[in-house]
């Protein structure tokens, strides 16, 4: 099972829903079918972009600008 398959499986979806405060997330995020399509759209979009590494430590000290901008 791929990570994407696991992320949208019925079991993990039910667990994730128990963590969400309903008023803290758009109702779109409560809909498994919407999420499956959104993840698929994002995957298709991501394939059109250059490969990028984001390590999650976002601050100005980790901002790099090269000659191409």
Secondary structure, DSSP 4 states (H G I P E B T S, - for coil): --HHHHHTSHHHHHHHHHH--GGGS-GGGG-HHHHHHHHHHHHHHHTTS------S--SGGG----TT-
